[in-house]
Structures are given as C-alpha cells and as structure tokens.
Amino acid sequence: MPGDEIYIWRSDGGKKGSGGIIAKGEIMSSPKEMMDDDFELWTSKPEDMMALRVSIKISAIRLNASRGMLSRERLKHDPEINQIRILHYYSETNYLLTLEQS
C-alpha cells in the first residue's frame, strides 16, 4: 500500500555472508502493470518485461557492514528480531514485519 515502509534484502548469492537488509524505503504507488526499469541488470531477460510492480522511494542504502547493513548473521543472533520470516522461510518473495520488528 502507498505509504508502507519497506526494507530491501540482498541474498547471499555466490558470496556467503553478504546477505541482509541493505536498503529502506517507502511504497509510493498501488500495484500496476509496469515495464522493468533496469533492463541492464538482467543476465537473462524474461520474455515479457511487463509485470505487476509498485514504485518505491529509497531513503537509505547500506550495502556493507561499515555503512550500516544489517547482515543475516547479525539478525539471527539478535533476540528481538531473530524471528523474522526471511531468516526461516527462504523461498518467499515478500515478508510482512510486525511494527516492533520494523
């Protein structure tokens, strides 16, 4: 929903220990069919670049620990946050946080 606060997660991918929360933002639009706006990021382009998307305004980017990234390991060992779904259910796409977790 427009106005909702969001966090962007980077998975470990090919570099173990690199996963965690790397950005914070706000949803600016309702979901609608839109073109992908970063074609150059695809290594293998999908046949249809149109998909249901939302616009997001990024307010903070923290790509590594020295810039304040919240790593998966740090989150796993924090008793106040270690129950967030992304730490236990890896195959989902979007994860709802409680107000306290956020």
N, C-alpha and C positions, 0 to 999 in steps of 0.2 A: 504494500500500500504506500502511496506517496507519503513522505514524512517518516517512514520507518528507518531506523538506524540499521546499518548493515556492517558486517566485517568480512573481509576477503581472506580466504585461506589459500596458502600455497602448499601443495602436497610435496612430499619428499622427492618424488620422481626418481631420477637417477642419482641423486646426491643425498644419502641418508643423513638425517639430522637437519635438513634445510626446511622442513615443513613447519607451518604455524600461521598465525594471524599476521598479515603483512600490510593491511590497509583497513581504513574505516571510512564509511560514507553514509549517504542518505539516498533513499529511493526518491526520484523526482517525478516519475510518471507511472500511470497504470500500465499493466502489461498490454502490449500491442505488437502486431507483426512488424518487424523492422529488419533491415539488412544488417549484416555484421559490419561493424565499422573499423575492424582491424584485419583486413584481408591478409596482410603480410605476416601475421603471427601464425597462420595455419601452415603446418608442414604438409598436410594432405587436405586439400579443400573439399568440404562437403558439396554434394551436387546442388543443394539449394541453400543459398546464403541467407534466405529469409527464415526467421523464426520468431517465436513469441519472446519478447525481451522487455526490459524496463530501462529507463535512463537512470544513471547513478551519478551523484556528485561526490567525488572523493575529497575528504577533508584531511586525511593523514595517511602517509605512506611510510612504512618502516620495513625495509627489505632485509635487514640483518639485525643481529643482537645489539650491536653498537648504536643502532638507530631506534631501538625500542621494539623490535619484532618480538611477539610473544610466541616462542617456539613450542612445538608439540611437547617436548620433554619438560619444559618449564610448566606448561599447563597440566600435564599428567601428574606432577608432583605437588600441585597446589590444591590443598583440601577444599578450598572454597570454590574451585572451578573444575576439578577433575571429572565431574560427571557430565560435562557437555557431550552431546551425542557424537560429534565428529571424532572424538577420541575412542569411541566404542563401535561405531557403525560407519565403516569407511566408504561404503558404496552409495550412499545418498548424495544428493546434489545440494540441497538447501537444508539448513539446520535451524530450528527455532530455539532461541535462547530465552530463559526467563529474564525478568527485569534485573534480578540480583546477579545473574551470570553476565549480563550485558554490562 
